[in-house]
Each structure stands twice: as structure tokens, then as C-alpha cells.
Amino acid sequence: MPTVTVIQPTIAEEQNTKMRCAAYCRVSSDSEDQLNSFMAQTRYYEKAFENSETEQLVDIYADEGITGTREDKRDEFQRMIKDCRRGKIDRIYTKSISRFARNTKDCLKNIRELKSLGITVFFEKENIDTAKLSDEMMITIMGGLAQEESTFISQNMRWSVQKRMQNGTYKNATPPFGFKKVNGDLEIEENQALIVRQIFEWYISGYGLKTIADKLNGMNLPGSKQAVLWKADNIRYMLKNDRYIGNAMFQKSYVTETLPHIKKRNYGEKQKYCVTGVNQQIVDKETFYAAQKLLKSRHRDFETNVYPLSKKVFCGKCGATYKRRNRRSGAFWLCRTHDIYAADCENGIIVESDIYSAFIRLHNKLLNNYKQILLPLKIALQDLKLRKFSGKTQVMDIHKEVAKLREQTHVLARLKIKGFLDEVKYIEQINELNVKISKLQSELKKFTRSDDEDEALDQIEILTDFFEKREKPMTEFEEPVFEGIVDKIVVIDQHELEFHLIGGLKFKEKV
């Protein structure tokens, strides 16, 4: 029978070491009532840990007036997660799951990361403690309910806004240029109104949008935002704004109902509401409609604004997007910075047909050579993915080793407090442990990168599959092909373009 020798511990565990706790608070509006709620939450957590013998409050993280459906907009939440990664927090307290996150995916992602760091979260309203492994399903359910709660609140707000639009009582948060808000109503701001009338007068007299913008900039007349130059797009927007004849068009844009919420221009997907006589006129109707007629005749391409190259062409020198222009000789694309002031960017125009021709040449080169270019890349990415999966066990081992080292730092701290370890020796050993932790965390980053490699592999497979099925070279520009494989085009100069394809591939082509 084997002999067992019990080795008694030489260091007694300190029972009264306090756990480092953090509190997360959030209010979903910046209204006065919600700010009172925010202050109440903050005071609650300050008092809760005041006389605790087992826990100490290290920080309160509080987001004010920020949406809970998008965690990237919550600066304090992001700061808390960073502090957790740095080992500053052992446990998080929050009022409810809806305060922590209203998006189930983000909620679970953060809970899982925190658990891997050895950090627990307690949701007071639901009485859920992530220290209990069986609670993950409960978190999923409650996270879903929190998301539904957010969607329900959002739908109620949409309904109330839509009702106000229908009865004509909806009021814009920001007054248009030429107006000021007085007790919630629009009143004419005479100094700005003079500029509005002058813009309409210049335009119907034959001046172009850019010429008007240049004249206003030359006169140092203030725009709607101080120190911001007037631009042709600003002038166009003002000329189309029916607020200047006392009317209003509501729901020109809308926000999607599903998460994440995205603001989109309303091209007919939603109802629009036209209200007449809603405010004082700055411009008479005859002048306004004359300007609309001129806009349609001069800028017909702007009315549709849907071209294969729209929002796809970028300047390689200043980063600005290119915009389309028409001449009798044909369409061309122009750098917006160069258009405003040529000295700021030397990249000029690119003829649209030259861009299409460059794409056709690139397509045909890839069709002839994709086996030499895409297949080796696909194999390399597949190998990388396999190594990534094989590293999963290493990730867990590293997490365990980091947890052990952090526990050693806590032991050293307790020894120092009890007087068993002097300051010099404590600092020496702590520094040694911190170096080891840093090395392990660097190692961890190699295995815990985002899924960019997986996405790139998927896109390379799509690209490879496309060329494998392609039978003939391209002779004319094909918009569906361009849309499917090109992310963007960067104009290096007037003689060279760089095509950014799906999968992160970049190819240069002469113009």
C-alpha cells in the first residue's frame, strides 16, 4: 500500500484579504430624470462597500447618456474591460443585465472573456452570479430579454416620433441655417437669413454651387459651424431645404429596427410626411421652385447618385472620396479636396472609362494567373487556421499560468502587509512576476487575435471559386462582377490605380 506524507502549508492563507470590486452604472438618456438615476446608482455602490470586511471598491465605471445597444460607444465600459485585462479587478457588480448590455452577443462575449480572466460578475436585479457555471444559460436568456427590452423601448420611441410627424408637431433638434430655436419653435435669424437669400439669388442668376461656396469663403461669412469652410454640398443641401418656404419634409432618413442600429437615407422604404406652413419663410416660393428646377437640370446625376464607382474611389494622397462629374466628352471622377482647393491635393481627375478599362485588364490577368496567385494564398491561410485551432489548449494553459502568477503577487502583498517581507525583496519579486505575466500576455495575443484570418480565408475561397467557374475573359465592364470582388479603388496618381479586392488583396494597374 502506498505511503502518503502530508506536507503542511508553511504560509497561512490570509482570510481577511479583500476582493477588489468594481461597479458599472449606466443610464440610457442624458435627461435630468435619468441623470438623477445615474447619481443614485453611483451613491448606492459607494455606500454598499463602505463597511465591507471582505470586499473593497476599487472604482466606479459610469456611462452617462449613452446607448446600451452599442458597447463601442460606452467609454467607461471599455475602460473597465481594459482594467480587467490589466488585472486590476476581481469582481464586477452591476444593477441588471440591461445596464451591462442590451445586446445578447456582446453580453456573452464579455462575460466569457471576464470568466477566462478569473473575474466574476454579479447582476443584482436578476440575482445571477457568473461564478456559478450553470448561470451561462440564464445569462443568455436574460441577455435576450434585455435586448428585447431595448427593442421594445426603441419601437415605442419610433411610434411616438412617427405620430408627431403625422400630426405635424415634430420638431428638429437642430435648427437649419437661417433659423434659431425660441421655446422649441423656429424663428428667423436675420443675419443668417440674409446669407440664405443671397445664395438663392446667386444660384438662379447663374452661379454654380462651387462658385457660390468660394464667394462665401472669400467674404469670410460664417457657416452653420464656426471655422468650417463652405462647400458645394452645403450649398446644394440649403437650396433643396423646403424649410426656407415654411414647409418641412419629415423622415428623409431612418434608423434600422434591428441591431446594430444604422442610419439610412429614405429612398422610399419608409413613409415621408410633408407639412406646410410649419415656420416662417425666408425665401419666396417662386425663387425656391426656380432653384429646384435649375438643380434638376444642372445636376441630374446627383438625383440618382447610384453608380458602380460611388463611394468606392479614394484619393491616395489626401484620403478623400472621389465624386462624379459629367462633360460632353464623358464622365470623370474628381478628388473632393482637389475640387475645393487644388493646391491642397495634386490628384486631379480620372476618366470613368479609364477606370473601367483598368478593372477589365486586372480581371483578365487574374483569370489567367489565379492558380499561381490565389491557390497558394488559400493554402497558407488554411494552415494558419489549423495552427490557430491547435493553439486553443495553449491558450487555456497560458490563462492558468497567468492566474497562478497573479495569485503569487497577492501572496507577496499579504506577506509584506504582515511584515514577513521587506520592501526591497517585495519589489524585486513583484517585478520578476510582472515580467513573467507580461511575457505570457504577449504570447496570449498571438492566439487570441480577432477572426480576421478566418474572414480573409472565406473571401479568398469566394474569389478562387469565382475564377474557377469563369469561362471567358471580360471584354466589357460588368457591374455585378465589380461589385462582388472589389472593396475600393485608391488613386495613386493620374496614371496608376490600386484595386483593393475582397480578402485583403491589392493589385496596382496603370491607367
N, C-alpha and C positions, 0 to 999 in steps of 0.2 A: 504493500500500500504506500502511495507517495506521501512524503513528509511535507507539510505546509508550514512555512515560517511566516508569521505576521510581522511586518515591519511597521512600527508605529510612526505616525506623522511627527516630523520634527518641528513643523511650523503649524501652530493652531490657527484655524481659519477665523478671521475676524467677523463676528456675526453682525456687528452693527455698522458695517461699511454700507454707505448709502448708494442706492442705484441712481444714476444720472438720468433724469427725466426731462422731456421737452413737451410743450403743449402747442398744438396747432389750432388756430382760430381762423374763421373766415366769415365774412358777410358778403352777400351777393349783390349789394347795391350800395351806392355812396349817399343814399338819402339819410336824413337826420335820424329817423327811427332805427334804421339798420346800423348806423354808427353807434347808437346807444347800445344795441345788441352786441356790437363788437367790443365796446368798453366793458360791458357786463361779463362777457366771456373771459377777457383778459384779467379782470379783477378776481373772477372766480378761481382761475388757476393759480394766481398769486397767493390767495388765501389757502387754497387746498394743500399746498406743500409747505406752508409756513411753519407748522409744528410737527411735520412728519419725521419719524425717527428712522425710517427705512429708505426714504426717497428724498432726493433733492432736485429742485427745479433749476436746470442749467440755462434754459432760455425759453422765451415765448415767441413763436413764429406766427405772425398775424397778417393776412392779406385783407386789404380794405377795398371794398367796391370793385372786386374782380370776379369775373365769371368762374364758376366751378367746373364748367364743361371742358375747359382748355387749361391743362396744367402748365403749359409753356407760358401762360400769361400771369402765373402766380409766382412772383419773385421770391416771396418769403417761403413758399413751399419748396421751391428749388434750392433755396439756401439751406433749409432743414435737411433735405436729402443729401446735399453735399457734406453737411456736418456729420450726418450719419456715416457716410463713406469714410470720413476722416477719423471715425472712432470717438466722437465727442458725446454720443448719445447712446443710452442703453434701452430706453423705452419711450414711447410717444403716447400721449393722451390727446384725444380729440372728442368733441361733443357727440358727433354722429358720423356715419359713413357719408352722408350728403355734404358734410363740412369738409371731409377728407377728399372726396372725389365724387362727381356725378357721372362719371364715365366708367363703366364696369371694367373695360380693358385696362385703363390706366390704374384703376384701383388695385386690381390683381397684380399687375406688373410691379407696382411699387411695394405692395405687401410681400411679394415673393422675394424681391431684392432685399428688403429690410430683414426678412427672416434669414436669408443667406448671410447677412452681416451680423446675425445674432441679436437683432433689435425687434422688440415686440411692440404691437400697437393695441391700445385698448379703446374701443368705441363705447362711450358711456350710455348713450341712448339705447343701443341695441344689446348692451351688456356682452359684447364679443371681445374676447382676448385672443390675439393671434398666437399666443404662447401655446394654446391648445390646438394641436394639429387638426382635429376634427372640425375646426371652425372654417376651413377654407371654403367648403360648400356653402356655409352660411354667409360668408363674405360675398360669394358670387351672387347669391340670392338678394342680399341686402344692397349690393352694388347695383344690381339690375333695378331694384326698386328705387334706388336713389337716382338712377339715370331716367327712369320713368317719371319720377317726381320733377326732375329738371325739364323734361319734355312737356309735361303737363303744364307747368308754370309758363314755359315758353309759348305754348299754344294759347293759354289764357291771355297772355300779353298781346299775341298776334291778333286774337279776336277783338280785344279792346281797341287796338290801333286801327284795325280794319273798320270797326264801327264808327270811329271818329273820322276816318276817311270818307265813309259813305254819307255821313251827315254833314260833312264839310267843316268839322270843328278841330280837325287835326292841325297841329302847329309844329313847324320845323324847329329843331333845337337851335340851329344856327341861322341867323338872318342872311339873305343874299346880299351881295354888294349893292349898295344904294339904299339899304334899309337898316333900321335899328329896332331893337325889341323894347317896347314900353308896356309893362304889365302883361306880358305874354303876346301882345299884338304887334304887328309890323307897322312902323311909321317911317316916313321918308327921311333919310339922312341927306340933307340938301347938298353938302359938299361932294358926296359920292354920287348923288343923283345927277349932278352937272356932268360928271365924267361919263356916266351911263348914256346920257342923251348925246354927248359928243361922239361916243363910239358908234351909236346908231346912225348919226348924221354922216360921219366919215364913211361908214360902210356903204350906205345907199348912194353916196356921192362917187363911189368907185374905188375907194381904198381897199386893199387886201387885208386879210387878218394879220399877217406878219408885219405889214407896214404900219397898221394901227398900233400893234404892240410896241414896235420900235419907236413910234412917235410918243407914246405914253412914257416909255422908259427914258427917252431923251428929255422929256419935260419933268422928269423926277416926280411924276404923280404917284401917290401911294396906291398899292393894290389892296386886295382884300386881306392880305397878310403883309405886315411891315417888312421891308427889306427883301421882298420877293419880286423878281422881275415879272413883268407882264409877258405872257406868251400867247401865241396864236390860238392854242387850245382854250385858254382862258377867255379870249375874245369870242370864239365860236360858242362856248357854253353860255356866255352872257347874252349873245344875240338870240339864242334859242330859248331863253328863260322867260316863260309867259307870266312870271310874277310881275314883270315890268308893265304889263297891261292889266294888272289886277286879278289875273287868273292863277290857278295852281293845278299842276298835274301830280297826283299822289301815286305812290308805288311805282316809280320809274325803275327802282331796283328792289330786290327782295333778298331775304336770307333763307337758305335751305332749311328744311324742317328736321333733317337727320343730322346726327353728329358725324364729323365736326361741322359746325355751322359755317357756311361760306356765303359771302355776299355776292349776288349776281345781278347783272343788268336785266331788266324785264323786257324781253323782246316779244312778248305776247303770251308767255307761260302763265302769267297771273293777270287778274283784272287791274285796270287802271281807273283812277277816279279824277275826272276833270271838274274843278269847282270854279265858278265865275264870280267876280265881284268880291273876292276874299280880302283884298287890300287895296290901298291907293295906287293909282297909275303913276309911273314915272315917264313912260313913253306913250304917245297916242297910238291907237290901233293901226291906223293907216301906215305909219312908219314901221311898226313892228312887223306887219304882214308883208310889207315891201322887202324888209330884210330877210324874212323866211323864204320868199321867192328867189331872191338872189343867192341865198345859201344853197338851195336845191340845185340851181343852175350851175353854180361855180364848183360845188363840192359833192357831186353825185356819188363819187366813190366813198365818201365818208359816211353816207347814209347806210350803206350795207356793211362796210368795214369788215368783210369776210373774204380773205384771200389766203391762198396756201402759205404765203410767207408772213402773214400777220403775226406779230409778236414772236417771230422766230429768228429775225435777223438782228444781230447785236454788233455794235462797234467794238473792234479790238483795241482801240486806243483810249476811248473815254467810257466805254461800257453802256452807252445809251442805246435804246432801241432805234431801229430804222423805221421810217414811215414812207408810205407810198405816195407818189405824185404822178400825174398824167401830163404828157405832152403829145403833140400831134405825131411825133416820131415814135411814140410808145411810152409805156410805163417805166418808171425807175424808182429806186429806193434811196432814201436820203437820211443820213445821221441827224438825229434831232438836235444834238448840241451844235453841229456844224450849221444847221438851218437857222438857229437862233443867233449865233455869232461865230462866223467861220474861223476866226483866229483861235477859238478855244479848242477846236478839233480839226485836224487837217484831212481826215477821211471825208471824201466827198460823196458823189452819187455812184450807184451801181445799177446798171440797166437790168431790168427784170428778166429779160430773155437770156442775158449772160449768166444769171444765177441758175436758171433752169438748165441751160446747156452744161454748166459745170456739174450739176447734180446728175445729169444723164451720163456724162463721162465717168463720174465716180461710180455710179451704179454698175455700168458695164465692166469697169475694171474689177470690181468686187465679184461680179458674176463669173469672170474668168479666173479669179485667183482666190476665191473664198476658202477652198480646201487648204491652201497654204497659209492663209491668214486666220480664219475663224476656227477651224478644227483644232489646231494646236492650242489656241487660247481656251477653247471649250474644255479640252483635256486637262489643262493646267488648273482651271477653276474647279473642275471636279475633284482633282487631287487635293486642292486646298480645302474643299468642303469635307472630304474624308478625314483629313488631318484635324479639322475643327471638331468633328464628331468624336474622334478618338481622344480629343483633349478634354472631354466632359468630366472624366474621372479625375483628371489632373486638377480641374477647376475646384472640385469638391475637396481634394486633398489640400490645395492651397488655402481655401477658406478655413479648413480645420486648423492648419498650421498658424494662420493669422490669428484665429481665435485663441489658440494656446499662448502665443506671444503676448497678446493683449492681456490675457489673464495674468501672465508673469509681471507685466507692468503694474497691474493692480496690487499684486502681492508685494512688490517692491515698495509701492506707495504706502501700503499698510505697515510694512516693516520700518519705513522711515518715520511715519507718524508715531509708532510705538517706541522709537528711539533705538531700535536694533540695527539701524543702518545709518551711517553718517552721510552728510550732504554730498561729499566728493564721490564716494563709492556709488551712491544712488544715481547721480548724474551720469557717471561712467557707464553703469549697467543699463540705465534707461536709454542712453544714446545708442548703445550696442543693439538693444532690442528694436529701437525705432529704425535703425539701418536695415535690419533683417526684415521688418514689416514692409518697408519701402520697396526692397528688392522683390518680395513676394507679390506686392501690389502691382509692380511693373510687369512681372511675369503674368499676373492675372489679366492684365489689359490685353495681352496677346490672344487670350482665349475668349474674352468677353466683349469683343468688338460687336458692332451692330451687324445686321444681316445683309449688309451691302453686297458681300461676295455672293450670297445666295440669289439676290435680285439680279446682279450682273450676269450670273450664270443662266438664269431663266431667260434674260433678254438676248444673250448670245445664242442660246438654243433657238429662240424665235427667229433671229436673224439668219442662222445657219439653215433652219428649216425652210425659210422663205427662198433663199438662193438655191437650195437643193430642188425645189419644186418649180423654179423659174426656168422656162424653156428657151426664151428668145431674149436678145439684148433689147434695151429700151431705145426707141427711135424718137418718140415724142414724150414730153413731160407728162407723168402720170401722178396726179394728185394723191390718190389713195396710197400708193407706194411711198411717196414722200412723207405723208402724214404718219405712216406706220413705222418708218425706220429712222427718221431724222428728229432729234430733240431740238437742235438750234443750229444756226449758222453764225459764225463770227467772221466779220470782215477784217482781215489783217491789214489790207490796204486796197486800193482800187484795182489791183491786179491779182490778188490772192484771197481765197476764202478758205475757212476751216469748218468742215462739216462735223458736228457732234452727233453721232448715231446712238441708238439705244445700246445699252451695255457698257457705256463709257468710252466707246471707240471714237477716235478723232482722226480725220483724214484731210489733208490740205489739197486744194485743187486750184489751178491757175484759171483766171478769168480771160 
